[in-house]
């Protein structure tokens, strides 16, 4: 019971840190602001999060673990690379939409990590990108000839997905699915692609 209570409170403290980092930026945020957001004392906050660095590391780690689990589900959902890609894009966009604070911290503040923590998170990012690139390769292998660099194609895909919050606000889950499908269509077939019904039938 005590472990469960600790876990719940620790998650609450981390959620508060994520919220403050997203609003203020890691550099400007203070432990007092995080404590206020968590509804606990500064001393109590240090019990769960011994430093801002630790809070940033845990936030980035949690985000990448969740993204990797979503990728795992996308790969397990179908044996068809095109459908796997479609599920991957949906999963990534759902994370971006449902957890905007975590996503903002991941994109904006990850470079503030130091030493071993930075290395660990960079490795998680590398793994995520590499596995997405493997999926792109699987898609490319289904056509006779692809002259597009896998790295360029994968980076362009992430660019499309990660830029979504900049132009599309207050996106619902249903809307996210539609945007994801259109992005997949665009990625696979370009702007002159046939309808989604034709592409995925």
C-alpha positions in Angstrom: 0.0 0.0 0.0 2.8 2.4 0.9 4.6 1.6 -2.3 1.4 2.3 -4.3 0.9 5.7 -2.6 4.5 6.6 -3.2 4.2 5.7 -6.9 1.0 7.7 -7.3 2.6 10.8 -5.6 5.8 10.4 -7.6 3.8 10.3 -10.8 1.9 13.4 -9.7 5.2 15.2 -9.0 6.5 14.2 -12.4 3.3 15.3 -14.2 3.6 18.7 -12.4 7.2 19.1 -13.5 6.3 18.2 -17.1 3.5 20.8 -17.0 5.8 23.5 -15.6 8.6 22.7 -18.1 6.2 22.8 -21.0 4.9 26.2 -19.9 8.1 27.9 -18.7 10.9 25.9 -20.3 13.4 23.8 -18.3 15.8 26.7 -17.9 13.3 29.1 -16.4 11.3 26.6 -14.3 12.0 26.3 -10.6 11.5 23.5 -8.1 9.1 25.8 -6.1 6.9 26.2 -9.2 6.9 22.5 -9.6 6.0 22.0 -6.0 3.1 24.5 -6.3 1.8 22.7 -9.4 2.0 19.4 -7.6 0.3 20.8 -4.5 3.1 19.8 -2.1 5.9 21.5 -0.2 9.3 22.0 -1.8 10.8 19.6 0.8 8.1 17.0 -0.2 9.0 17.5 -3.9 12.6 16.8 -3.3 11.6 13.4 -1.8 10.2 12.4 -5.2 12.3 14.4 -7.5 15.7 15.3 -6.1 16.5 17.8 -8.9 15.2 19.5 -12.0 17.7 17.3 -14.0 16.1 14.2 -12.6 12.7 15.4 -13.4 13.7 16.2 -17.0 15.3 12.8 -17.4 12.3 10.9 -16.1 10.0 12.9 -18.3 12.0 12.2 -21.4 12.4 8.6 -20.5 8.7 8.1 -19.9 7.9 9.8 -23.2 10.2 7.6 -25.3 9.1 4.4 -23.5 5.5 5.2 -24.4 6.4 6.0 -28.0 8.3 2.8 -28.3 5.4 0.8 -26.9 3.1 2.4 -29.4 5.5 1.4 -32.2 5.5 -2.2 -30.8 1.7 -2.3 -31.0 1.8 -0.9 -34.6 4.2 -3.6 -35.7 2.2 -6.3 -34.0 -1.1 -5.2 -35.4 -0.5 -6.4 -39.0 2.1 -8.1 -41.1 1.6 -5.6 -43.9 4.3 -2.8 -43.8 1.9 -0.3 -45.2 -0.7 -1.0 -42.4 2.1 -1.0 -39.8 3.2 2.4 -41.0 -0.3 3.7 -40.9 -0.6 2.4 -37.3 2.7 3.9 -36.4 1.8 7.3 -37.6 -1.5 7.2 -35.7 0.2 6.1 -32.5 2.8 8.9 -32.7 0.2 11.5 -33.5 -2.1 10.3 -30.6 0.8 10.7 -28.2 1.5 14.2 -29.6 -2.2 15.2 -29.1 -3.0 13.4 -25.8 0.2 14.4 -24.1 1.2 17.8 -25.3 3.2 18.7 -22.2 5.4 15.6 -22.5 5.8 16.1 -26.3 6.8 19.8 -25.9 9.4 19.0 -23.2 10.8 16.2 -25.3 11.3 18.4 -28.4 12.4 21.6 -26.6 14.3 20.6 -23.4 15.9 17.3 -24.1 19.2 19.0 -25.0 19.4 20.3 -21.4 20.1 16.8 -20.1 23.6 16.2 -18.8 26.2 13.5 -18.7 24.9 9.9 -18.5 21.2 10.9 -18.5 21.7 12.6 -21.8 23.4 9.5 -23.2 20.6 7.3 -22.1 17.9 9.4 -23.6 19.8 9.9 -26.9 20.0 6.1 -27.1 16.3 5.8 -26.7 15.8 8.4 -29.4 18.2 6.5 -31.7 16.3 3.3 -31.1 13.0 4.8 -31.9 14.2 6.5 -35.1 16.1 3.3 -36.1 13.0 1.1 -35.7 10.9 3.6 -37.6 13.5 3.6 -40.4 13.4 -0.2 -40.5 9.6 0.1 -41.1 10.3 2.6 -43.9 12.8 0.2 -45.5 10.1 -2.6 -45.4 7.7 -0.2 -47.2 10.4 0.7 -49.8 11.1 -3.0 -50.4 7.6 -3.5 -51.7 8.2 -1.4 -54.7 10.5 -2.2 -57.6 12.8 0.8 -57.3 13.1 3.5 -54.6 15.8 6.2 -55.0 14.8 8.0 -51.9 17.2 7.8 -49.0 15.7 5.9 -46.1 17.1 8.4 -43.6 15.7 11.4 -45.5 12.3 9.7 -45.8 12.2 8.8 -42.1 13.3 12.3 -41.0 10.7 13.8 -43.4 8.0 11.6 -41.8 8.9 12.7 -38.3 9.0 16.3 -39.5 5.4 16.0 -40.7 4.2 14.3 -37.5 6.1 16.6 -35.1 5.0 19.8 -36.8 1.3 19.0 -36.4 0.7 20.9 -33.2 2.1 24.1 -34.8 -0.7 24.2 -37.4 -3.5 22.0 -36.0 -4.9 23.0 -32.6 -7.4 21.3 -30.4 -7.3 18.0 -32.3 -9.7 15.3 -31.3 -8.8 11.6 -31.4 -11.0 11.1 -34.4 -9.4 14.0 -36.1 -6.0 12.7 -35.2 -6.8 9.4 -37.0 -7.9 11.3 -40.1 -4.8 13.5 -40.1 -2.6 10.3 -39.6 -4.3 8.6 -42.5 -3.7 11.6 -44.8 -0.1 11.9 -43.7 0.4 8.2 -44.4 -1.2 8.6 -47.8 1.0 11.6 -48.5 4.1 9.8 -47.4 3.4 6.7 -49.4 2.0 8.3 -52.6 2.5 12.0 -52.6 0.0 14.8 -52.9 -1.6 13.3 -56.0 -2.4 10.0 -54.3 -5.8 8.3 -54.8 -8.4 8.3 -52.1 -7.8 6.6 -48.8 -10.4 4.0 -49.7 -8.3 3.0 -52.8 -5.0 3.2 -50.9 -6.0 1.0 -48.0 -8.5 -1.3 -49.7 
